[in-house]
Amino acid sequence: MKKYKTLGIIGGLGPETTAHFYLKVVFACSKISGKRPKILISNVAVPLKIEEKLITEAKNIRGILPFVIDSAIQLEKGGADFIVIPCNTVHVFIDEIRKSVNIPILSIIEETSKFLVDKKIKKVGLLGTSTTIKNKLFDKNLKDRGINIKISDNLNQQKIGIIINRLVNNNHNSKDRLSLLKIINNLNVNNVVLACTDLQILKPECKGIKIFDTMDILAKASVREQFKL
């Protein structure tokens, strides 16, 4: 029977995505080892107003940092061997979060960049929160690897922010999925990265467009890391 490390998840950003992420990792590890993996989850107790500003307007972005660092420290004290954050936006602080603990933290940005390189993709449309887009979280990792990025115009970016905020608060509906599909098609690219893990909840599928989910990429990286003893 295979052994594995204890995974720490900084969760709650948003809650439904954390649940999906957890299940993906549990079922994948169970299939490999024949037993459930050791997983700790610290749900970030961030005020919803701070979260909304972060998602839709990229304002007061440092307001969330103390809550995330508190979760990272809690997971380390609880016995986690490494940490993941299934939220692209919070990776604007990845260096500071890593410095707050003495255990590794996988980066969803780095893992997604490696994935796209392995797929030999040269151009992607990028959908994420205003914080992710304005802070160009993917730009260096992708452009240094020869991958060009296309983002939505300001109007569609505002729509994306509204959709994401509705998703993290469980207020989404079928119209949000249709709006997202229209935004994806308007990018006019063959490959699109869901650079917000909550967008996978809408299960977007567009004919002729490959859509890559950063949550799924990080989940697979987490399983890989759990068995790297």
Secondary structure, 3 states (H helix, E strand, C coil): CCCCCCEEEEECCCHHHHHHHHHHHHHHHHHHHCCCCCEEEEECCCCHHHHHHHHHCCCCHHHHHHHHHHHHHHHHHHCCCEEECCCCHHHHHHHHHHHCCCCCECCHHHHHHHHHHHCCCCEEEEECCHHHHHCCCCHHHHHCCCCEEEECCHHHHHHHHHHHHHHHCCCCCHHHHHHHHHHHHHCCCCEEEECCHHHHHHCCCECCEEEEEHHHHHHHHHHHHHCCC
